[in-house]
Amino acid sequence: MKSKSKNAFHILLVFLMLVIVIFFVFFFFDNVLNGMFVDWFENNYMTTFEEYIPDVGKVGIIRRLNWDQLKQLLFIVLISILFIGMIIIILVSHLYAKSKVKKNTKEIGQMLHEYILSSKDVSDVFPEKYNEIATQISEIKTQMRKHEQILKEETARKNDLILYLAHDLKTPLASVIGYLNLLRDESQIPQELREKYLSISLEKAERLEDLINEFFEIARFNLSDITLQYSKINLTRLLEQLIYEFKPMLKEKNLNCNLNAANDIIFKCDANKIQRVFDNLLRNAVIYSFDNTCINISVSQQKSNLIIKFINHGDTIPKENLDRIFEQFYRLDLSRNTTSGGAGLGLAIAKRIIELHKGTIIAKSQNELIEFIVTLPVL
């Protein structure tokens, strides 16, 4: 109803403007150019001729309108009025549209400001006529909140990096400094004890090197544009070699590692990076396995994918921890005992590499079984 009344008002306004224009034209010709206009009109649109006048009873001079020429004049005047009217209509419409756009922009700006800064629902702020705009703004606000949350999480992780770096490096560094001070200050230390202290210092120094390498590694995977160097490898041989290299670690906990895979599985991938994935997964399995148990590695093919599973016996991982296990710097041992694992980067690096290969990695845990499932497409 409001829209119709506004349209009627605008039509009336245009009509009044046309009347004003016509009156102005009439006034101009009738008053300002009175003599000139009359002379011009008589010379061009009046005809003089002789005719018998019955009332007078004799022949007289008569002046009458020349309708043929007058019709042409009226046609030109009508066209001119219509042309002027169209210009006025266009001008009024433009000014009205501009005013309406300005008003709507201001109104939308106020509603947008209110919506962004409040917790109100979009329908409580925007009228029904702005449904389409309201929907888009609601989606934008949702995306902004997601990005804001991601930014907060990234900031928290950067802060965690500093804290974890200080925590994980401090313990072995303190040990190295402590034992070296003992060796320097105590000249009468027996040779056997001296060698023990040197051995512990070397072990802690190597631990420091491993941690620093891990931090450099995660920074490289986060900040660099990684390009994969594809080549064909024998996946079976790679896993067999990996198990062989882990024999000292397996022996410490009296663990067995079984491989269930077909002979000579040829697979195209970035060999060095895929080896890093399996190294991290097997290391993780060893660290969190019960003593005197078995780690099972299996390889199978489903359609166009290779499925590689790492299964070990260990404490069941709660569901909430499974959801975070691939996060950077997250470790299951919340005390962050540096003797039982790395900086919490291995699984994050593994996931990054698998995703670069267009694959997936997931973790499952129940009944004291921990299972990592890697799915890689066969190229």
C-alpha positions in Angstrom: 0.0 0.0 0.0 2.8 2.4 0.9 4.5 1.7 -2.5 1.3 2.4 -4.4 0.7 5.7 -2.6 4.3 6.7 -3.3 3.9 6.0 -7.0 0.6 8.0 -7.1 2.4 10.9 -5.4 5.2 10.8 -7.9 2.8 10.8 -10.9 0.9 13.8 -9.4 4.2 15.6 -8.9 5.2 15.1 -12.5 1.7 16.2 -13.7 2.0 19.4 -11.6 5.4 20.1 -13.0 4.1 19.7 -16.6 1.3 22.2 -15.8 3.8 24.7 -14.4 5.9 24.3 -17.5 2.9 24.9 -19.8 1.8 27.9 -17.8 5.3 29.3 -17.9 5.4 28.9 -21.7 2.0 30.6 -22.1 2.9 33.4 -19.8 6.2 33.9 -21.6 4.6 34.2 -25.0 1.5 36.1 -23.9 3.2 38.8 -21.8 6.9 39.0 -22.5 6.8 38.5 -26.2 3.2 39.9 -26.7 3.7 42.1 -29.7 6.3 40.0 -31.5 4.4 36.8 -31.0 1.1 38.2 -32.3 2.8 39.7 -35.3 4.6 36.4 -36.0 1.4 34.4 -35.5 -0.7 36.7 -37.8 1.9 36.6 -40.5 2.2 32.8 -40.5 -1.1 31.4 -39.4 -3.7 34.0 -40.4 -5.2 34.3 -44.0 -6.6 37.6 -45.3 -9.3 37.6 -48.0 -12.4 39.6 -49.2 -15.9 38.3 -48.5 -19.4 39.6 -48.5 -20.6 40.3 -45.0 -24.4 39.9 -44.7 -24.6 41.8 -41.4 -22.8 44.8 -42.9 -24.4 44.4 -46.4 -21.2 44.8 -48.3 -17.8 43.2 -49.2 -15.2 43.4 -46.4 -11.8 42.1 -45.5 -11.8 38.9 -43.4 -8.9 37.3 -41.4 -9.2 33.7 -40.5 -6.9 31.0 -39.2 -5.0 28.8 -41.6 -5.8 25.5 -40.1 -3.4 23.4 -42.2 -0.4 25.4 -40.9 -1.9 25.7 -37.4 -2.1 21.9 -37.2 1.6 21.7 -37.9 2.3 24.2 -35.2 0.1 22.4 -32.7 1.8 19.1 -33.5 5.3 20.6 -33.0 4.1 22.2 -29.7 2.6 18.8 -28.5 5.9 17.0 -29.4 7.9 19.6 -27.6 5.7 19.4 -24.5 6.0 15.6 -24.5 9.7 15.8 -24.9 10.1 18.2 -22.1 7.7 16.0 -20.0 9.9 13.0 -20.6 13.0 14.9 -19.6 11.3 16.0 -16.4 10.1 12.5 -15.7 13.6 11.1 -16.2 15.1 13.8 -14.1 12.6 13.3 -11.3 13.0 9.5 -11.5 16.8 9.8 -11.3 16.7 12.1 -8.4 14.1 9.9 -6.6 16.1 6.8 -7.3 19.3 8.4 -6.1 17.6 9.6 -2.9 16.1 6.2 -2.3 19.4 4.4 -2.8 21.0 6.8 -0.4 18.3 6.3 2.1 18.4 2.5 1.7 22.2 2.5 2.0 22.0 4.5 5.2 19.3 2.2 6.6 21.1 -1.0 5.6 24.3 0.4 7.1 22.6 1.1 10.4 21.0 -2.4 10.5 24.3 -4.0 9.5 26.2 -2.2 12.3 23.5 -3.3 14.8 23.6 -6.9 13.6 27.4 -7.2 13.6 27.8 -5.8 17.0 24.9 -7.6 18.6 23.9 -11.2 19.2 20.5 -10.7 17.7 19.1 -13.0 15.0 19.2 -11.6 11.4 15.4 -11.7 11.2 15.2 -9.5 14.3 17.3 -6.7 12.7 16.4 -6.8 9.0 12.8 -6.3 7.7 11.3 -8.9 5.4 12.0 -6.8 2.3 15.7 -7.3 3.0 15.5 -11.1 3.2 18.0 -11.7 0.4 20.6 -9.2 1.8 20.0 -10.5 5.3 20.8 -14.1 4.2 24.0 -13.0 2.6 25.1 -10.9 5.6 24.3 -13.8 7.9 26.5 -16.1 5.9 29.3 -13.4 5.9 29.0 -13.0 9.7 29.2 -16.8 10.1 32.3 -16.9 8.0 33.8 -14.0 9.9 33.2 -15.9 13.2 34.8 -19.0 11.7 37.9 -17.1 10.6 38.1 -15.3 13.9 38.0 -18.7 15.7 40.7 -20.0 13.4 42.8 -17.0 14.1 42.4 -17.4 17.8 43.4 -21.1 17.5 46.4 -20.2 15.4 47.4 -17.5 17.9 47.0 -20.0 20.8 49.1 -22.5 18.9 51.9 -20.0 18.4 51.8 -19.3 22.1 51.9 -23.0 22.8 54.9 -23.3 20.5 56.9 -20.9 22.6 55.8 -22.6 25.9 56.4 -26.1 24.6 59.8 -25.1 23.1 60.8 -23.7 26.5 59.5 -26.7 28.3 60.8 -29.4 26.0 64.3 -27.9 25.6 64.8 -26.8 29.2 64.9 -30.3 30.7 67.6 -31.9 28.5 69.6 -28.7 28.4 69.5 -28.5 32.2 70.8 -32.0 32.4 73.6 -31.4 30.0 74.7 -28.2 31.9 74.5 -30.1 35.2 76.6 -33.0 34.2 79.2 -30.9 32.4 79.5 -28.7 35.6 80.1 -31.9 37.6 82.7 -33.1 35.2 84.4 -29.7 35.3 84.2 -29.1 39.1 84.9 -32.6 40.4 88.4 -33.6 39.3 88.4 -36.8 41.4 85.4 -38.5 39.7 86.1 -42.2 39.0 86.6 -43.0 35.3 83.5 -45.2 35.2 81.3 -42.5 36.6 82.9 -39.9 34.3 82.0 -42.0 31.3 78.5 -42.4 32.6 78.0 -38.6 33.0 79.5 -38.1 29.5 77.1 -40.7 28.1 74.1 -39.1 29.7 75.2 -35.6 28.5 75.6 -36.9 25.0 72.2 -38.6 25.1 70.5 -35.3 26.4 72.4 -33.3 23.7 71.1 -35.7 21.0 67.6 -35.3 22.5 68.0 -31.5 22.1 69.0 -32.0 18.5 66.0 -34.2 17.7 63.6 -31.6 19.2 65.1 -28.7 17.3 64.9 -30.7 14.1 61.3 -31.4 14.7 60.5 -27.8 15.2 62.3 -26.9 12.0 60.5 -29.7 10.2 57.0 -28.5 11.2 57.9 -24.9 10.3 59.0 -26.1 6.9 55.8 -28.0 6.3 53.7 -25.1 7.4 55.5 -22.2 5.7 56.9 -23.7 2.5 55.2 -24.6 -0.8 55.9 -28.3 -0.8 56.4 -30.0 -4.1 56.3 -33.7 -4.3 59.0 -35.7 -6.1 57.1 -38.7 -7.4 58.9 -42.0 -8.1 58.0 -45.7 -8.1 59.0 -47.6 -4.9 58.6 -51.1 -3.5 56.3 -50.4 -0.6 56.8 -53.8 0.9 60.6 -53.4 0.9 60.3 -49.9 2.4 58.2 -51.2 5.4 60.5 -54.2 5.9 63.5 -51.9 6.0 61.7 -49.6 8.5 60.9 -52.5 10.8 64.5 -53.6 10.7 65.7 -50.1 11.7 63.3 -50.1 14.7 64.6 -53.4 16.1 66.6 -51.6 18.9 63.5 -49.7 20.0 61.3 -52.8 19.8 63.8 -54.8 21.8 63.7 -52.2 24.7 60.0 -53.0 25.3 60.2 -56.6 24.1 57.8 -55.8 21.2 57.2 -57.8 18.0 56.3 -56.1 14.7 54.5 -58.1 12.1 54.0 -57.1 8.4 51.1 -58.4 6.5 51.6 -57.3 2.9 51.9 -58.8 -0.6 55.3 -59.2 -2.0 56.7 -56.3 -4.1 53.8 -53.8 -3.9 54.9 -51.1 -6.4 53.6 -47.7 -5.5 54.2 -44.2 -6.9 54.8 -41.5 -4.3 57.3 -39.2 -2.8 59.5 -41.9 -1.2 61.3 -39.7 1.4 58.1 -38.1 2.6 56.1 -41.3 2.7 58.9 -43.0 4.6 58.7 -40.1 7.1 55.0 -40.8 7.6 55.5 -44.5 8.3 58.5 -43.7 10.5 56.3 -41.4 12.7 53.5 -43.9 12.8 55.7 -46.8 13.9 57.5 -44.6 16.4 54.2 -43.6 17.9 53.1 -47.2 18.1 56.3 -48.2 19.9 56.1 -45.4 22.4 52.5 -46.0 23.3 52.5 -49.9 23.2 52.3 -52.1 26.3 55.4 -54.1 26.9 55.6 -57.6 25.6 52.9 -57.0 22.9 52.8 -57.0 19.1 52.5 -54.2 16.5 50.8 -55.2 13.3 51.2 -53.5 10.0 49.0 -54.4 7.1 48.7 -53.3 3.4 45.7 -54.0 1.3 44.2 -52.6 -1.9 40.6 -51.4 -2.3 39.6 -50.3 -5.8 42.1 -47.5 -6.6 43.4 -47.0 -3.0 46.1 -48.5 -0.9 45.1 -49.1 2.8 47.9 -49.2 5.3 47.1 -49.9 8.9 49.3 -49.6 12.0 47.7 -51.4 15.0 49.3 -51.7 18.5 48.1 -52.6 22.0 48.0 -49.6 24.4 45.8 -47.5 26.6 42.5 -46.7 24.9 42.5 -43.2 23.6 39.4 -41.2 24.6 37.2 -39.9 21.8 37.9 -36.3 22.6 41.7 -37.0 22.3 41.2 -38.8 19.0 39.7 -35.7 17.5 42.9 -33.7 18.4 45.6 -36.3 17.9 46.7 -34.8 14.6 47.0 -31.2 16.0 50.4 -29.7 16.2 52.1 -29.9 19.6 49.4 -32.2 21.0 50.6 -35.2 23.0 48.7 -37.9 24.8 50.9 -37.7 27.8 49.7 -34.3 29.1 52.7 -34.0 31.4 54.8 -33.7 28.3 57.4 -36.1 29.6 60.1 -35.7 27.0 61.5 -39.2 27.5 58.3 -40.7 26.2 57.9 -38.9 22.9 58.6 -36.0 20.7 57.3 -32.5 20.7 53.9 -33.6 19.5 54.7 -32.9 15.9 55.1 -36.3 14.3 51.4 -37.1 13.6 50.8 -33.5 12.4 53.6 -33.9 9.9 52.3 -37.3 8.9 48.8 -35.9 8.2 50.3 -33.0 6.2 52.3 -35.4 4.0 49.3 -37.7 3.4 47.1 -34.8 2.4 49.7 -33.6 -0.1 49.4 -37.1 -1.6 45.6 -36.6 -1.8 45.1 -39.2 0.8 43.6 -39.5 4.3 44.7 -40.6 7.7 42.4 -41.4 10.7 42.8 -42.9 14.2 40.7 -45.3 16.0 40.9 -46.7 19.5 38.9 -49.2 21.6 39.5 -52.2 23.9 43.1 -51.2 24.4 43.8 -51.2 20.7 45.2 -48.2 18.8 44.7 -48.2 15.0 46.0 -45.7 12.4 44.5 -46.1 8.9 46.3 -44.4 6.0 44.5 -44.3 2.6 46.5 -43.4 -0.4 45.4 -43.2 -4.1 47.1 -45.5 -6.5 48.4 -43.3 -9.4 
